[in-house]
Amino acid sequence: MSTGLADNVRKYRRTAGLSQEGLAEAADLSLSTVRKAEQGGHVSMETLHTLARALGVSTSTLFATDAPKSVLGKRDEANRRYLAELRRALMPAVGLSAPLSDPGEAGELSELRRGVQEGHALYWADQYGAVAKRLPGLLRSSEAAVSALEGEEQEHAMIARCHALLLTGKYLTQVRQYDMAYFALVEAIRLAREAHQAQLASTGVVGLCWLLLRQDRFDEAEQLAAQTAREIEPRMSEATPAHLAVWGELWLRVASAAVRNNRPEVAREARRMAAAAASALNTEDESFPHHWGGFGPVTAELKAVEDLSLVGDTRSVLRRTDDGILSDKSVRNFGRPTAPNWGRHRLDVAHAHVTLGSHQDAMDELMQLRRTSGEWLTHQPMARYVMADILKTRKRTLTEDMRSMAAHLGVAG
């Protein structure tokens, strides 16, 4: 069945004067993959990036509005039940008078700040269930504090609630509950702006751009991140580490959106700006909620290597993985990046290995990530793609590790 996306691939192929065979050759894809894309079959986002580069258009140009496919399965039903309390705390039912939900008791601001820090530590520690249990209480007590206090104290309560909303948006984006995450992040940005906290609002923008990237909204992510980065551009000699980190993170978002949208020149310039921020910082810095995640020279380099993975330059991914800034000595000098950033990089390495036929090296990367970040790994589509490729191309009998990893990731053998 043809779809809008399939029609667009066909249209731009013909505009470029290419046959299906010619497009397959230009994109270094199989003819069957091109035919599948033009017949409305499911193709990965990586394949769409490749097709867009071969056609000389942005990836988002290929997208089209179609009726979504039905969402089926027990996992979706289970997620609705698991997140019911968090949904009620974040998005209570509202009528003509008061909300139906219990507003909760106003929390002490020091307790709210400590609760956010403890919740974020659990997030970094891969304890997603514990994070989900803490968030409803933080949201209710911070909202009650904003309502109960006045003047300067109320402004501090608004900032504390903003922190709780940022953590909520971060968690919900990670577990792919995008509509709820959007609500939390936009509310955090609104509160920060109302409290005249431009840097805190910019932290929310960094998170929102991550969400937009997850939804393949590349144009919006690039434009929003670039606009915000220009608005908060620091004076390098006077900027605080958190200011440098937020600014650098925004440029990372610009680059990530641009490279996925087949805009390499924009991506290169954004990477240059991010590298300037990282150089000025000169160390890895992690201080949520003053900025979104970890940032520094190592993180900036990890994201530059991610670009190589996205354009299919697997050999360069492996060559730069343990070289320069990513060498063991440099990582010790600058500091280790956050676990999610490091894990995403190692998935790029695993993908490079499996692309080159080194199945055991790819499995070694997956097994190490399972040992250190097992829950995080289950939320990463790239891990499933790598495992599916191993299962598809493995010629010999699967090892016990391969069977166990496939089960852990929910990949059918």
MARROGU-52337 format. One line per 8 residues: number of its first residue (from 1); their letters; for each residue x, y, z of C-alpha. Coordinates in nm, 4 decimals, m for minus. Layout:
BEGIN
NUM = A = X Y Z; ...
***
This chain:
BEGIN
1 = MSTGLADN = 0.0000 0.0000 0.0000; 0.1392 0.3381 m0.1010; 0.1819 0.6093 0.1641; 0.2669 0.9775 0.1579; 0.6281 0.8983 0.2477; 0.6472 0.6369 m0.0276; 0.5028 0.8853 m0.2769; 0.7639 1.1437 m0.1743
9 = VRKYRRTA = 1.0540 0.9009 m0.2184; 0.9232 0.8146 m0.5645; 0.8635 1.1811 m0.6551; 1.2104 1.3004 m0.5559; 1.3741 1.0006 m0.7219; 1.2062 1.0912 m1.0494; 1.2916 1.4605 m1.0018; 1.6550 1.3565 m0.9659
17 = GLSQEGLA = 1.6270 1.1576 m1.2888; 1.7064 0.8281 m1.1205; 1.5637 0.4826 m1.1688; 1.5101 0.2634 m0.8657; 1.8336 0.0879 m0.9551; 2.0103 0.4232 m0.9852; 1.8875 0.5385 m0.6444; 1.9917 0.2105 m0.4871
25 = EAADLSLS = 2.3423 0.2544 m0.6303; 2.3663 0.6218 m0.5283; 2.2504 0.5447 m0.1743; 2.4525 0.2216 m0.1461; 2.1341 0.0342 m0.0581; 1.9837 m0.2799 m0.2021; 1.7277 m0.2490 m0.4791; 1.4789 m0.4335 m0.2580
33 = TVRKAEQG = 1.5154 m0.1639 0.0116; 1.4373 0.1139 m0.2382; 1.1383 m0.0794 m0.3668; 1.0189 m0.1389 m0.0120; 1.0387 0.2361 0.0624; 0.8392 0.3187 m0.2508; 0.5779 0.0543 m0.1780; 0.4988 0.1849 0.1696
41 = GHVSMETL = 0.6869 m0.0811 0.3640; 0.8590 m0.0065 0.6932; 1.2119 0.1279 0.6570; 1.4328 0.2551 0.9357; 1.5117 0.6207 0.9966; 1.8729 0.5429 0.9097; 1.7567 0.4266 0.5652; 1.5544 0.7458 0.5182
49 = HTLARALG = 1.8635 0.9555 0.6036; 2.0577 0.7618 0.3409; 1.7885 0.8051 0.0774; 1.7641 1.1777 0.1501; 2.1407 1.2235 0.1096; 2.1337 1.0390 m0.2225; 1.8401 1.2508 m0.3424; 1.9929 1.5783 m0.2235
57 = VSTSTLFA = 1.6985 1.6739 m0.0012; 1.6487 1.7115 0.3720; 1.5212 1.4030 0.5498; 1.2127 1.5892 0.6720; 1.1216 1.6638 0.3081; 1.0383 1.2953 0.2667; 0.7944 1.2907 0.5584; 0.4197 1.3140 0.5012
65 = TDAPKSVL = 0.1001 1.3094 0.7030; m0.0685 0.9687 0.7018; m0.3074 0.7828 0.9264; m0.1010 0.6172 1.2022; m0.0946 0.2420 1.2367; m0.2815 0.0845 1.5244; m0.0888 0.0581 1.8491; m0.1324 m0.2951 1.9765
73 = GKRDEANR = 0.0283 m0.5100 2.2387; 0.0397 m0.5746 2.6095; 0.3401 m0.3468 2.6636; 0.1415 m0.0347 2.5698; m0.1428 m0.1348 2.8025; 0.1035 m0.2037 3.0835; 0.2691 0.1367 3.0391; m0.0657 0.3092 3.0793
81 = RYLAELRR = m0.1179 0.1320 3.4114; 0.2379 0.1835 3.5359; 0.2257 0.5577 3.4709; m0.1316 0.6222 3.5869; m0.0317 0.7949 3.9115; 0.2344 1.0068 3.7420; m0.0167 1.1055 3.4727; m0.2688 1.2161 3.7378
89 = ALMPAVGL = m0.0058 1.4248 3.9186; 0.1267 1.5854 3.6003; m0.1968 1.6273 3.4060; m0.4895 1.6305 3.6521; m0.8477 1.6328 3.5304; m0.9726 1.9938 3.5274; m1.3326 2.1178 3.5151; m1.5083 2.4473 3.5777
97 = SAPLSDPG = m1.3957 2.4614 3.9394; m1.1073 2.2888 4.1170; m0.9103 1.9940 3.9754; m1.0380 1.6525 4.0847; m0.7020 1.5345 4.2141; m0.5686 1.5857 4.5666; m0.3376 1.8903 4.5514; m0.1103 1.7469 4.8194
105 = EAGELSEL = 0.0762 1.9301 5.0937; 0.3269 2.2049 5.0258; 0.6788 2.0698 5.0615; 0.9705 2.2501 5.2191; 1.1838 2.3973 4.9400; 1.4990 2.2307 5.0734; 1.3204 1.8944 5.0706; 1.1982 1.9515 4.7150
113 = RRGVQEGH = 1.5493 2.0333 4.5959; 1.6882 1.7279 4.7703; 1.4112 1.5140 4.6234; 1.4988 1.6268 4.2700; 1.8682 1.5546 4.3264; 1.7948 1.2105 4.4678; 1.5553 1.1370 4.1831; 1.8151 1.2389 3.9268
121 = ALYWADQY = 2.0776 1.0207 4.0949; 1.8369 0.7270 4.0613; 1.7841 0.8179 3.6951; 2.1604 0.8077 3.6303; 2.1783 0.4806 3.8235; 1.9313 0.3182 3.5816; 1.6632 0.2873 3.8531; 1.3701 0.3981 3.6391
129 = GAVAKRLP = 1.1047 0.2326 3.8537; 1.2227 0.4219 4.1609; 1.2198 0.7495 3.9667; 0.8616 0.6933 3.8513; 0.7495 0.6327 4.2105; 0.9088 0.9546 4.3395; 0.7861 1.1920 4.0715; 0.4136 1.2144 4.1619
137 = GLLRSSEA = 0.4924 1.3279 4.5150; 0.7472 1.5833 4.3945; 0.5015 1.7251 4.1432; 0.2140 1.7541 4.3901; 0.4152 1.9026 4.6748; 0.5938 2.1521 4.4470; 0.2631 2.2656 4.2958; 0.1144 2.3078 4.6427
145 = AVSALEGE = 0.4197 2.5119 4.7493; 0.3748 2.7510 4.4568; 0.0087 2.8004 4.5539; 0.0787 2.8442 4.9266; 0.3722 3.0880 4.9159; 0.3969 3.4519 4.8125; 0.6568 3.6990 4.6932; 1.0192 3.5897 4.6813
153 = EQEHAMIA = 0.9401 3.2558 4.8457; 0.6853 3.1817 4.5760; 0.9478 3.2529 4.3093; 1.1825 3.0038 4.4764; 0.8963 2.7518 4.4840; 0.8390 2.8071 4.1116; 1.2048 2.7297 4.0469; 1.1816 2.4148 4.2618
161 = RCHALLLT = 0.8732 2.3050 4.0677; 1.0546 2.3780 3.7431; 1.3329 2.1435 3.8558; 1.0784 1.8702 3.9314; 0.9167 1.9185 3.5903; 1.2538 1.8995 3.4139; 1.3291 1.5695 3.5845; 0.9817 1.4452 3.4902
169 = GKYLTQVR = 1.0314 1.5468 3.1267; 1.3730 1.3838 3.1199; 1.2429 1.0553 3.2555; 0.9351 1.0485 3.0305; 1.1372 1.1256 2.7171; 1.3796 0.8470 2.8034; 1.0955 0.5939 2.8346; 0.9308 0.7315 2.5189
177 = QYDMAYFA = 0.6156 0.8761 2.6729; 0.6447 1.1802 2.4508; 0.3113 1.3566 2.4982; 0.3492 1.3578 2.8763; 0.7144 1.4613 2.8437; 0.6172 1.7527 2.6187; 0.3643 1.8749 2.8748; 0.6228 1.8615 3.1560
185 = LVEAIRLA = 0.8977 2.0362 2.9599; 0.6797 2.3135 2.8201; 0.5410 2.3824 3.1676; 0.8978 2.3940 3.3042; 1.0020 2.6428 3.0353; 0.6942 2.8568 3.1070; 0.7619 2.8639 3.4812; 1.1308 2.9446 3.4347
193 = REAHQAQL = 1.0477 3.2325 3.2029; 0.7864 3.3619 3.4476; 1.0498 3.3531 3.7221; 1.2964 3.5385 3.4914; 1.5345 3.2419 3.4878; 1.6580 3.2464 3.1262; 1.9300 2.9857 3.1776; 1.6880 2.7466 3.3468
201 = ASTGVVGL = 1.4367 2.7969 3.0663; 1.7175 2.7231 2.8195; 1.7845 2.3970 3.0018; 1.4221 2.3075 2.9373; 1.4717 2.3947 2.5698; 1.7660 2.1527 2.5525; 1.5337 1.8809 2.6835; 1.2519 1.9790 2.4497
209 = CWLLLRQD = 1.4863 1.9631 2.1500; 1.5891 1.6119 2.2554; 1.2221 1.5171 2.2567; 1.1707 1.6771 1.9124; 1.4654 1.4776 1.7796; 1.3103 1.1601 1.9172; 0.9944 1.2489 1.7217; 1.1915 1.3162 1.3989
217 = RFDEAEQL = 1.0951 1.6871 1.4115; 1.4361 1.7900 1.2818; 1.3526 2.1342 1.1441; 1.1905 2.2479 1.4670; 1.4665 2.1048 1.6860; 1.7371 2.2787 1.4828; 1.5585 2.6139 1.4684; 1.4587 2.6197 1.8359
225 = AAQTAREI = 1.8038 2.5196 1.9611; 1.9844 2.7682 1.7342; 1.7529 3.0539 1.8266; 1.7921 2.9855 2.1994; 2.1705 2.9480 2.1696; 2.1935 3.2886 2.0034; 1.9757 3.4429 2.2752; 2.1949 3.3178 2.5613
233 = EPRMSEAT = 2.5379 3.3338 2.3939; 2.7904 3.3834 2.6774; 3.1023 3.5899 2.7073; 3.3570 3.3111 2.7319; 3.5768 3.4918 2.9832; 3.2873 3.5571 3.2225; 3.0502 3.2626 3.1761; 2.9831 3.0152 3.4540
241 = PAHLAVWG = 3.0384 2.6438 3.3823; 2.6613 2.5861 3.3789; 2.6077 2.8670 3.1263; 2.8787 2.7270 2.8998; 2.7292 2.3795 2.9316; 2.3736 2.4887 2.8439; 2.5006 2.6861 2.5449; 2.7128 2.3933 2.4292
249 = ELWLRVAS = 2.4244 2.1494 2.4729; 2.2050 2.3680 2.2539; 2.4635 2.3560 1.9753; 2.4823 1.9783 2.0146; 2.1075 1.9691 1.9519; 2.1459 2.1907 1.6430; 2.4121 1.9574 1.5060; 2.2177 1.6408 1.5826
257 = AAVRNNRP = 1.9084 1.7749 1.4095; 2.1002 1.9052 1.1085; 2.2991 1.5885 1.0413; 1.9822 1.3782 1.0607; 1.8126 1.6221 0.8255; 2.0886 1.6029 0.5635; 2.2234 1.9517 0.6367; 2.5950 1.8722 0.6842
265 = EVAREARR = 2.7222 2.2316 0.6592; 2.4918 2.3436 0.9419; 2.5939 2.0399 1.1460; 2.9664 2.1118 1.1035; 2.9287 2.4734 1.2151; 2.7175 2.3684 1.5148; 2.9786 2.1080 1.6130; 3.2416 2.3831 1.5950
273 = MAAAAASA = 3.0401 2.6018 1.8313; 2.9839 2.3112 2.0706; 3.3569 2.2355 2.0645; 3.4297 2.6000 2.1526; 3.2027 2.5752 2.4555; 3.3601 2.2435 2.5555; 3.7111 2.3849 2.5190; 3.6230 2.6841 2.7367
281 = LNTEDESF = 3.4789 2.4485 2.9977; 3.7814 2.2161 2.9667; 3.6223 1.9393 3.1719; 3.3131 1.7224 3.1793; 3.0451 1.8932 3.3851; 2.7278 1.7336 3.5208; 2.5102 1.9562 3.7368; 2.1413 1.8966 3.6673
289 = PHHWGGFG = 1.9159 2.0953 3.6852; 2.1528 2.3865 3.6194; 2.2010 2.2294 3.2775; 2.0433 1.9291 3.1105; 2.3001 1.6498 3.1127; 2.6729 1.5970 3.1006; 2.8745 1.8266 2.8756; 3.2422 1.8794 2.8030
297 = PVTAELKA = 3.5189 1.7921 2.5560; 3.4558 1.4175 2.5687; 3.0794 1.4513 2.5198; 3.1291 1.6906 2.2265; 3.3611 1.4372 2.0615; 3.1204 1.1479 2.1257; 2.8488 1.3376 1.9414; 3.0832 1.4166 1.6517
305 = VEDLSLVG = 3.1550 1.0443 1.6188; 2.7795 0.9824 1.6251; 2.7583 1.1894 1.3055; 2.9969 0.9456 1.1380; 2.7717 0.6590 1.2392; 2.4654 0.8347 1.0992; 2.6287 0.8849 0.7584; 2.7505 0.5236 0.7515
313 = DTRSVLRR = 3.1250 0.5857 0.7940; 3.1712 0.2844 1.0191; 3.5479 0.2566 0.9829; 3.5950 0.6150 1.0988; 3.3704 0.5424 1.3989; 3.6021 0.2611 1.5063; 3.9168 0.4587 1.4251; 3.8156 0.7547 1.6426
321 = TDDGILSD = 3.6644 0.5515 1.9258; 3.9865 0.5047 2.1223; 4.1869 0.7906 1.9745; 4.2442 1.1555 2.0605; 3.9952 1.2945 2.3108; 3.8334 0.9515 2.3448; 4.1573 0.7779 2.4438; 4.1713 0.6409 2.7972
329 = KSVRNFGR = 4.4260 0.9051 2.8975; 4.2158 1.1953 2.7706; 3.8973 1.0619 2.9273; 4.0765 1.0392 3.2621; 4.2032 1.3943 3.2140; 3.8746 1.5568 3.1091; 3.6438 1.3330 3.3116; 3.4080 1.0542 3.2123
337 = PTAPNWGR = 3.0860 1.1469 3.0301; 2.7456 1.0540 3.1688; 2.6356 0.6925 3.1424; 2.3642 0.7628 2.8790; 2.6043 0.9585 2.6562; 2.8728 0.6931 2.6906; 2.6214 0.4139 2.6352; 2.4862 0.5754 2.3188
345 = HRLDVAHA = 2.8415 0.6023 2.1873; 2.9141 0.2358 2.2589; 2.5981 0.1440 2.0678; 2.7438 0.3328 1.7700; 3.0572 0.1225 1.8129; 2.8502 m0.1970 1.8301; 2.6631 m0.0925 1.5162; 2.9927 m0.0320 1.3358
353 = HVTLGSHQ = 3.1183 m0.3766 1.4370; 2.8058 m0.5588 1.3211; 2.8056 m0.3652 0.9926; 3.1584 m0.4896 0.9270; 3.0638 m0.8457 1.0245; 3.2381 m0.8515 1.3644; 2.9499 m1.0103 1.5527; 3.1446 m1.1031 1.8652
361 = DAMDELMQ = 3.2830 m0.7507 1.9045; 2.9285 m0.6153 1.8732; 2.8061 m0.8651 2.1319; 3.0879 m0.7681 2.3685; 2.9674 m0.4056 2.3531; 2.6053 m0.5054 2.4174; 2.6980 m0.7336 2.7064; 2.9048 m0.4623 2.8739
369 = LRRTSGEW = 2.6158 m0.2173 2.8426; 2.3773 m0.4733 2.9874; 2.6038 m0.5138 3.2896; 2.6288 m0.1397 3.3523; 2.2968 m0.0030 3.2180; 2.0608 m0.2932 3.1631; 1.7339 m0.1036 3.2016; 1.8567 0.1884 2.9896
377 = LTHQPMAR = 1.9540 m0.0560 2.7153; 1.5988 m0.1896 2.6804; 1.4812 0.1609 2.5808; 1.7356 0.1977 2.2977; 1.6130 0.1130 1.9454; 1.9752 0.1026 1.8258; 2.0414 m0.1903 2.0603; 1.7520 m0.3807 1.9029
385 = YVMADILK = 1.8717 m0.2960 1.5518; 2.2188 m0.4293 1.6323; 2.0806 m0.7451 1.7894; 1.8415 m0.8018 1.4984; 2.1330 m0.7690 1.2537; 2.3339 m1.0222 1.4523; 2.0447 m1.2688 1.4465; 1.9847 m1.2106 1.0762
393 = TRKRTLTE = 2.3435 m1.2449 0.9569; 2.4895 m1.4912 1.2066; 2.5815 m1.8056 1.0138; 2.6623 m2.0355 1.3038; 2.4480 m2.1437 1.5975; 2.3622 m1.8637 1.8359; 2.5577 m1.8501 2.1599; 2.3865 m1.8452 2.4981
401 = DMRSMAAH = 2.4811 m1.4760 2.5333; 2.3109 m1.3983 2.2024; 1.9918 m1.5778 2.3003; 1.9900 m1.4076 2.6403; 2.0510 m1.0626 2.4908; 1.7768 m1.1103 2.2299; 1.5341 m1.1985 2.5092; 1.6461 m0.9000 2.7190
409 = LGVAG = 1.5863 m0.6610 2.4297; 1.2660 m0.8274 2.3128; 1.4091 m0.9177 1.9713; 1.2653 m1.2271 1.8075; 1.5198 m1.4833 1.6924
***
